[in-house]
Amino acid sequence: MSNDNVELVEIAICTDPWETVEVDAFVCPTNSEGRLSEYPGSKIRKLAGIDVETPVAQHAPIAVGAAVVTPAGNMRAKHLVHVPNTEAPGGKVQVEDVLRATAAALVACQVKGFGSVAIPLMGAFENGIPAEEAARAIHGEIRAFRATQPLRVLLLAKDMDELEVFEMAIETAT
């Protein structure tokens, strides 16, 4: 069975500095406590320049596979979509967690009527999975998503290594 809605989702790789990316939503990986102590959440917290943790923590514990939307503060993005991909700060991330976090972000974007979203490589850091697996999981979940309205997805690559893993994920899927 083919995804008739696949044409509603446009996927591109973006290497722009995160603070300059103009989108309706910017995905902010977190943990079930809503703490942004680990990269990339810690970088997003700094770029936002406002307290983005307290509004999220008020909903804790947040299940992996759920999302909380907040303003993005000083970023060019309008909103942050906080998605836990682990239970505790610094916790071990599994491929399934990245899949559920990606799906939660996409659903939140559709529910809120967002037309564009930026997704950094998540789950591939100190206590995570290999970057190639994380990129494949994120891209695969985007491709499988049953969109009901147009959505432009920017896969955010902070360096050449991340650019290559996102490119490989896209190439191997086609």
C-alpha positions, 0 to 999 in steps of 0.5 A, a space after each residue: 500500500 503506497 502512502 498517497 499523502 507522501 507528496 504532501 511532505 517535502 524533505 530537505 537537508 539544511 546546514 544553516 545555523 540553527 538560530 537563522 532557520 525560519 520555520 513554524 516549529 523547531 524540534 527540541 529533543 528532551 527527556 521525560 522530565 522536560 530538561 534540556 541538559 543534553 545536546 541538542 536540547 542544551 543548545 536550543 535552550 541557549 539559542 531560545 534565550 528564554 526559560 523553555 524548560 519550566 513550561 515543559 516540565 510542568 507536564 512531566 513526566 512526558 511519555 516518549 512519543 508525546 510532544 509539548 509545544 512552546 514559544 521559541 524565544 529568540 530563535 527565528 522558529 516560531 515554536 519549539 516542539 519538545 519531544 522526549 527520546 529518553 526517560 531521564 536526563 542523560 538516559 540511554 536512547 534506543 532507535 524506537 525512542 527516536 522513531 516515537 519522538 519523530 512521529 510525535 513531532 510530526 503529529 504535533 505539527 499537523 495538529 497545530 497547523 504548522 507548515 514547516 519544521 526543522 528536525 536536528 539529528 537526535 538520539 545519536 550522542 553520548 548515550 545514544 545510537 549510531 548517527 546513521 541509525 538515528 538519521 535512518 529512523 528520523 527519515 523513515 518516520 518522516 516518509 511513513 508519516 500520513 500527512 493531511 496537509 503540506 509540511 516542509 521538513 528540514 533535516 538539520 545537519 550541524 556539520 559535514 558528518 551529519 550532512 553525510 548521514 542524512 544524505 545516506 539515509 535519503 539515498 538508501 530509502 530511494 
